[in-house]
């Protein structure tokens, strides 16, 4: 199974990529949380500090996740099961002025 992950702004700088394809082996269901953990292993401290709250270990609330262009509340999104070929976009907060 493979999942594409799209990075924007700061995460694009952290990873050095716009998109990455992650491959998972076996029949086990893959969740958004599993994808984030794999990315944390791959990209280390900078990724972890941007995505996770240092005190609670939870994903920071300002991040939004889209699967195939659809948004789901973060609390539900982390346990969402992904399918082969899904595209996960990690969207940072939008600023403006």
MMTF fields as JSON, N, C-alpha, C and O atoms, coordinates in Angstrom:
{
  "mmtfVersion": "1.0.0",
  "mmtfProducer": "UNKNOWN",
  "numBonds": 387,
  "numAtoms": 388,
  "numGroups": 97,
  "numChains": 1,
  "numModels": 1,
  "chainsPerModel": [1],
  "groupsPerChain": [97],
  "chainIdList": ["A"],
  "bondAtomList": [4, 2, 8, 6, 12, 10, 16, 14, 20, 18, 24, 22, 28, 26, 32, 30, 36, 34, 40, 38, 44, 42, 48, 46, 52, 50, 56, 54, 60, 58, 64, 62, 68, 66, 72, 70, 76, 74, 80, 78, 84, 82, 88, 86, 92, 90, 96, 94, 100, 98, 104, 102, 108, 106, 112, 110, 116, 114, 120, 118, 124, 122, 128, 126, 132, 130, 136, 134, 140, 138, 144, 142, 148, 146, 152, 150, 156, 154, 160, 158, 164, 162, 168, 166, 172, 170, 176, 174, 180, 178, 184, 182, 188, 186, 192, 190, 196, 194, 200, 198, 204, 202, 208, 206, 212, 210, 216, 214, 220, 218, 224, 222, 228, 226, 232, 230, 236, 234, 240, 238, 244, 242, 248, 246, 252, 250, 256, 254, 260, 258, 264, 262, 268, 266, 272, 270, 276, 274, 280, 278, 284, 282, 288, 286, 292, 290, 296, 294, 300, 298, 304, 302, 308, 306, 312, 310, 316, 314, 320, 318, 324, 322, 328, 326, 332, 330, 336, 334, 340, 338, 344, 342, 348, 346, 352, 350, 356, 354, 360, 358, 364, 362, 368, 366, 372, 370, 376, 374, 380, 378, 384, 382],
  "bondOrderList": [1, 1, 1, 1, 1, 1, 1, 1, 1, 1, 1, 1, 1, 1, 1, 1, 1, 1, 1, 1, 1, 1, 1, 1, 1, 1, 1, 1, 1, 1, 1, 1, 1, 1, 1, 1, 1, 1, 1, 1, 1, 1, 1, 1, 1, 1, 1, 1, 1, 1, 1, 1, 1, 1, 1, 1, 1, 1, 1, 1, 1, 1, 1, 1, 1, 1, 1, 1, 1, 1, 1, 1, 1, 1, 1, 1, 1, 1, 1, 1, 1, 1, 1, 1, 1, 1, 1, 1, 1, 1, 1, 1, 1, 1, 1, 1],
  "groupList": [{"groupName": "UNK", "atomNameList": ["N", "CA", "C", "O"], "elementList": ["N", "C", "C", "O"], "formalChargeList": [0, 0, 0, 0], "bondAtomList": [1, 0, 2, 1, 3, 2], "bondOrderList": [1, 1, 2], "singleLetterCode": "X", "chemCompType": "L-PEPTIDE LINKING"}],
  "groupTypeList": [0, 0, 0, 0, 0, 0, 0, 0, 0, 0, 0, 0, 0, 0, 0, 0, 0, 0, 0, 0, 0, 0, 0, 0, 0, 0, 0, 0, 0, 0, 0, 0, 0, 0, 0, 0, 0, 0, 0, 0, 0, 0, 0, 0, 0, 0, 0, 0, 0, 0, 0, 0, 0, 0, 0, 0, 0, 0, 0, 0, 0, 0, 0, 0, 0, 0, 0, 0, 0, 0, 0, 0, 0, 0, 0, 0, 0, 0, 0, 0, 0, 0, 0, 0, 0, 0, 0, 0, 0, 0, 0, 0, 0, 0, 0, 0, 0],
  "groupIdList": [1, 2, 3, 4, 5, 6, 7, 8, 9, 10, 11, 12, 13, 14, 15, 16, 17, 18, 19, 20, 21, 22, 23, 24, 25, 26, 27, 28, 29, 30, 31, 32, 33, 34, 35, 36, 37, 38, 39, 40, 41, 42, 43, 44, 45, 46, 47, 48, 49, 50, 51, 52, 53, 54, 55, 56, 57, 58, 59, 60, 61, 62, 63, 64, 65, 66, 67, 68, 69, 70, 71, 72, 73, 74, 75, 76, 77, 78, 79, 80, 81, 82, 83, 84, 85, 86, 87, 88, 89, 90, 91, 92, 93, 94, 95, 96, 97],
  "secStructList": [7, 3, 3, 3, 3, 3, 7, 7, 2, 2, 2, 2, 2, 2, 2, 6, 7, 1, 3, 3, 3, 3, 3, 7, 7, 1, 1, 1, 7, 3, 3, 2, 2, 2, 2, 2, 2, 2, 2, 2, 2, 2, 2, 2, 2, 2, 2, 2, 2, 2, 2, 5, 7, 6, 6, 6, 7, 1, 5, 7, 6, 6, 7, 3, 3, 3, 3, 6, 6, 3, 3, 7, 7, 2, 2, 2, 2, 6, 6, 7, 3, 3, 7, 6, 6, 7, 3, 3, 3, 3, 3, 7, 7, 7, 7, 7, 7],
  "xCoordList": [0.833, 0.0, 0.88, 1.932, 0.44, 1.201, 0.281, -0.858, 0.821, 0.107, 1.021, 2.207, 0.479, 1.237, 0.983, -0.151, 2.042, 1.92, 2.416, 3.514, 1.591, 1.965, 2.31, 1.597, 3.433, 3.936, 3.813, 3.952, 3.551, 3.435, 4.281, 4.57, 4.663, 5.437, 6.529, 7.471, 6.428, 7.495, 7.832, 9.005, 6.823, 7.11, 7.817, 8.589, 7.568, 8.292, 9.776, 10.646, 10.05, 11.441, 12.081, 13.24, 11.332, 11.841, 12.183, 13.234, 11.295, 11.488, 12.316, 12.917, 12.34, 13.019, 12.237, 12.781, 10.945, 10.107, 8.729, 8.259, 8.098, 6.695, 5.783, 4.683, 6.264, 5.451, 6.361, 7.487, 5.842, 6.578, 5.592, 4.458, 6.044, 5.218, 5.762, 6.937, 4.89, 5.25, 4.635, 3.471, 5.422, 4.925, 4.826, 5.719, 3.728, 3.482, 3.273, 2.588, 3.867, 3.759, 2.654, 2.283, 2.141, 1.195, -0.246, -0.566, -1.111, -2.548, -3.092, -4.274, -2.239, -2.669, -3.189, -2.648, -4.24, -4.777, -3.76, -3.058, -3.691, -2.795, -3.65, -4.627, -3.271, -3.994, -3.133, -1.93, -3.767, -3.031, -1.974, -0.856, -2.314, -1.374, -0.129, 0.987, -0.303, 0.834, 1.712, 2.938, 1.086, 1.842, 2.684, 3.867, 2.075, 2.816, 3.983, 5.063, 3.779, 4.863, 5.999, 7.17, 5.66, 6.697, 7.49, 8.714, 6.772, 7.449, 8.323, 9.403, 7.874, 8.661, 9.961, 11.014, 9.89, 11.097, 12.06, 13.273, 11.503, 12.323, 12.955, 14.115, 12.188, 12.662, 13.09, 13.596, 12.899, 13.468, 12.904, 11.731, 13.797, 13.435, 12.664, 11.677, 13.081, 12.403, 10.956, 10.063, 10.733, 9.365, 8.54, 7.418, 9.096, 8.394, 8.028, 6.903, 8.962, 8.7, 7.617, 6.865, 7.527, 6.51, 5.133, 4.131, 5.069, 3.783, 3.221, 2.009, 4.087, 3.621, 3.851, 4.853, 2.916, 3.033, 4.044, 3.874, 5.084, 6.155, 5.67, 6.195, 4.683, 4.193, 3.228, 3.283, 2.35, 1.3, 1.588, 1.043, 2.442, 2.713, 1.621, 1.698, 0.604, -0.497, -0.156, 0.687, -0.823, -0.644, -1.165, -2.23, -0.421, -0.804, -2.127, -2.38, -2.951, -4.311, -4.379, -5.402, -3.321, -3.377, -3.208, -3.494, -2.753, -2.579, -3.911, -4.749, -4.088, -5.277, -4.808, -3.777, -5.574, -5.233, -6.354, -7.533, -5.968, -6.934, -6.56, -5.391, -7.545, -7.332, -8.128, -9.355, -7.412, -8.018, -8.856, -9.925, -8.349, -9.005, -10.141, -10.767, -10.423, -11.527, -10.991, -10.059, -11.603, -11.2, -12.043, -13.225, -11.401, -12.064, -11.502, -10.33, -12.288, -11.733, -10.478, -10.425, -9.475, -8.202, -8.384, -7.695, -9.305, -9.509, -9.919, -9.552, -10.665, -11.084, -10.072, -9.922, -9.385, -8.48, -7.347, -6.969, -6.8, -5.626, -5.905, -5.009, -7.109, -7.451, -8.123, -8.539, -8.227, -8.843, -7.999, -6.784, -8.667, -7.973, -7.812, -8.744, -6.615, -6.298, -6.355, -6.195, -6.586, -6.626, -5.439, -4.838, -5.114, -4.018, -4.239, -5.304, -3.222, -3.296, -3.848, -3.9, -4.262, -4.772, -3.69, -2.496, -4.14, -3.241, -3.561, -4.682, -2.569, -2.695, -1.953, -0.751, -2.669, -2.042, -2.013, -3.021, -0.852, -0.699, -0.66, 0.294, -1.724, -1.91, -1.6, -2.194, -0.675, -0.359, -1.423, -2.309, -1.333, -2.294, -2.125, -1.032, -3.213, -3.182, -3.048, -3.83, -2.067, -1.864, -2.142, -2.204, -2.3, -2.561, -2.452, -2.178, -2.67, -2.597, -2.675, -2.629],
  "yCoordList": [-1.173, 0.0, 1.238, 1.267, 2.257, 3.498, 4.697, 4.708, 5.712, 6.95, 8.099, 8.098, 9.074, 10.275, 11.33, 11.525, 12.004, 13.073, 14.36, 14.407, 15.401, 16.701, 17.655, 17.75, 18.366, 19.288, 20.722, 20.992, 21.636, 23.053, 23.87, 23.426, 25.03, 26.029, 25.412, 24.826, 25.529, 25.094, 23.614, 23.242, 22.779, 21.345, 21.068, 20.115, 21.871, 21.722, 22.022, 21.37, 23.011, 23.333, 22.231, 21.875, 21.696, 20.638, 19.382, 18.776, 18.996, 17.755, 17.946, 16.999, 19.172, 19.433, 18.904, 18.743, 18.634, 18.047, 18.688, 19.222, 18.625, 19.03, 17.842, 18.0, 16.659, 15.454, 14.255, 14.204, 13.3, 12.059, 10.893, 11.005, 9.786, 8.578, 7.631, 7.261, 7.243, 6.287, 4.943, 4.857, 3.897, 2.543, 1.804, 1.886, 1.081, 0.297, -1.151, -1.44, -2.053, -3.486, -4.118, -3.599, -5.222, -6.019, -5.613, -4.679, -6.342, -6.144, -5.166, -4.822, -4.716, -3.847, -2.519, -1.984, -1.995, -0.695, 0.396, 0.352, 1.369, 2.5, 3.715, 4.004, 4.429, 5.627, 6.865, 6.763, 8.038, 9.292, 9.36, 9.813, 8.922, 8.912, 8.088, 8.503, 6.945, 6.1, 6.807, 6.695, 7.534, 8.289, 9.36, 9.517, 10.096, 11.14, 10.556, 11.145, 9.421, 8.786, 8.347, 8.484, 7.824, 7.437, 8.667, 8.621, 9.767, 10.998, 11.549, 12.079, 11.431, 11.893, 11.102, 11.669, 9.801, 8.966, 9.39, 9.45, 9.68, 9.994, 11.383, 11.564, 12.374, 13.761, 14.314, 15.434, 13.56, 13.902, 15.111, 15.465, 15.728, 16.758, 17.933, 18.38, 18.431, 19.577, 19.254, 20.075, 18.075, 17.656, 17.5, 17.999, 16.813, 16.567, 17.885, 18.046, 18.824, 20.1, 20.9, 21.628, 20.778, 21.519, 20.877, 21.587, 19.566, 18.853, 18.558, 18.626, 18.234, 17.77, 18.802, 19.517, 18.868, 19.704, 19.029, 17.863, 19.748, 19.174, 18.719, 17.751, 19.4, 19.057, 17.878, 17.022, 17.835, 16.801, 15.644, 14.553, 15.873, 14.844, 14.735, 13.887, 15.587, 15.558, 16.419, 17.313, 16.132, 16.924, 18.334, 18.508, 19.318, 20.712, 21.032, 20.624, 21.766, 22.021, 22.954, 22.988, 23.708, 24.618, 23.917, 24.508, 22.684, 21.955, 21.399, 20.968, 21.418, 20.832, 19.723, 19.845, 18.649, 17.523, 17.291, 17.291, 17.096, 16.77, 15.416, 15.158, 14.553, 13.28, 13.341, 13.45, 13.269, 13.375, 14.642, 14.642, 15.735, 17.034, 17.266, 18.326, 16.298, 16.438, 16.633, 15.954, 17.577, 17.878, 17.099, 16.833, 16.746, 16.075, 16.707, 17.084, 16.839, 17.387, 16.615, 15.392, 17.327, 16.717, 15.55, 14.537, 15.684, 14.622, 13.301, 12.228, 13.375, 12.172, 11.776, 10.599, 12.773, 12.553, 11.597, 10.774, 11.683, 10.879, 9.386, 8.61, 8.975, 7.549, 7.135, 5.987, 8.073, 7.773, 6.75, 6.9, 5.709, 4.677, 5.145, 5.658, 4.954, 5.361, 4.168, 3.02, 4.467, 3.435, 3.608, 4.68, 2.549, 2.59, 3.726, 3.834, 4.573, 5.671, 6.97, 7.972, 6.976, 8.212, 9.278, 8.979, 10.54, 11.685, 12.437, 12.909, 12.546, 13.272, 14.588, 14.606, 15.689, 17.012, 17.537, 17.5, 18.027, 18.624, 20.139, 20.681, 20.805, 22.226, 23.046, 22.817, 23.995, 24.859, 25.938, 26.066, 26.721, 27.806, 28.837, 29.023, 29.484, 30.497, 31.856, 32.213, 32.59, 33.943, 34.936, 34.577, 36.125, 37.112, 38.512, 38.733, 39.405, 40.782, 41.708, 42.925],
  "zCoordList": [0.0, 0.0, 0.0, 0.638, -0.719, -0.707, -0.55, -1.015, 0.128, 0.402, -0.003, 0.33, -0.716, -1.056, 0.014, 0.452, 0.425, 1.415, 0.765, 0.21, 0.842, 0.285, 1.417, 2.416, 1.234, 2.243, 1.743, 0.551, 2.675, 2.347, 3.315, 4.427, 2.9, 3.656, 4.521, 3.987, 5.828, 6.738, 6.576, 6.578, 6.437, 6.271, 4.948, 4.85, 3.953, 2.689, 2.915, 2.338, 3.755, 4.081, 4.93, 4.715, 5.887, 6.764, 5.966, 6.175, 5.054, 4.299, 3.03, 2.522, 2.526, 1.258, 0.066, -1.027, 0.289, -0.766, -0.785, 0.219, -1.939, -2.067, -1.767, -1.237, -2.116, -1.97, -1.758, -2.252, -1.013, -0.779, -0.809, -0.341, -1.362, -1.374, -0.314, -0.336, 0.617, 1.657, 1.33, 0.939, 1.492, 1.25, 2.571, 3.415, 2.738, 3.944, 3.538, 2.557, 4.297, 4.015, 4.847, 5.9, 4.377, 5.154, 4.972, 4.238, 5.661, 5.549, 6.577, 6.546, 7.485, 8.562, 8.011, 7.043, 8.636, 8.238, 8.535, 9.545, 7.645, 7.82, 8.146, 7.455, 9.214, 9.623, 9.397, 9.157, 9.476, 9.368, 10.471, 10.227, 11.66, 12.772, 12.43, 12.744, 11.803, 11.404, 10.378, 10.419, 9.461, 8.46, 9.154, 8.85, 10.084, 10.796, 11.581, 11.614, 12.202, 12.96, 12.042, 12.393, 10.877, 9.907, 9.455, 9.334, 9.208, 8.795, 9.921, 9.657, 11.166, 12.308, 12.411, 12.702, 12.173, 12.185, 11.08, 11.282, 9.924, 8.753, 8.847, 8.476, 9.35, 9.313, 10.662, 10.736, 11.715, 13.011, 13.723, 13.596, 14.478, 15.437, 14.822, 15.405, 13.687, 13.074, 12.733, 12.945, 12.213, 11.885, 13.163, 13.25, 14.137, 15.406, 16.08, 16.552, 16.129, 16.783, 16.074, 16.722, 14.757, 14.011, 14.151, 14.238, 14.173, 14.139, 15.527, 15.73, 16.479, 17.788, 18.895, 18.893, 19.83, 21.024, 21.953, 22.311, 22.342, 23.157, 24.533, 25.084, 25.086, 26.421, 26.417, 27.299, 25.431, 25.428, 24.485, 24.656, 23.49, 22.493, 21.442, 20.552, 21.537, 20.576, 19.361, 19.431, 18.255, 17.042, 17.314, 17.907, 16.884, 17.118, 16.43, 15.297, 17.143, 16.677, 15.471, 14.787, 15.194, 14.062, 12.718, 11.676, 12.724, 11.473, 10.985, 11.777, 9.687, 9.076, 8.139, 7.478, 8.095, 7.243, 6.243, 6.596, 5.003, 3.956, 3.389, 3.103, 3.225, 2.553, 1.265, 1.275, 0.159, -1.163, -1.274, -1.884, -0.669, -0.77, 0.203, 0.175, 1.066, 2.022, 3.429, 3.861, 4.13, 5.501, 6.503, 6.283, 7.602, 8.717, 9.981, 9.991, 11.053, 12.298, 12.721, 12.589, 13.226, 13.59, 14.553, 14.437, 15.499, 16.485, 15.824, 16.304, 14.74, 14.011, 12.945, 12.615, 12.419, 11.292, 11.636, 10.802, 12.83, 13.162, 13.09, 12.758, 13.39, 13.351, 12.04, 11.884, 11.105, 9.813, 9.061, 8.931, 8.57, 7.801, 6.361, 5.743, 5.853, 4.494, 3.564, 3.977, 2.302, 1.265, 0.332, 0.261, -0.376, -1.333, -2.323, -2.932, -2.479, -3.434, -2.87, -3.582, -1.607, -1.003, -0.979, -0.964, -0.974, -0.892, 0.391, 0.581, 1.269, 2.527, 2.391, 2.126, 2.572, 2.563, 3.987, 4.693, 4.406, 5.736, 5.52, 4.963, 5.976, 5.698, 6.952, 8.006, 6.84, 7.985, 8.135, 7.29, 9.219, 9.391, 8.268, 7.732, 7.936, 6.891, 7.559, 8.44, 7.135, 7.653, 6.548, 5.372, 6.917, 5.877, 6.44, 7.619, 5.57, 6.022, 4.864, 5.042]
}
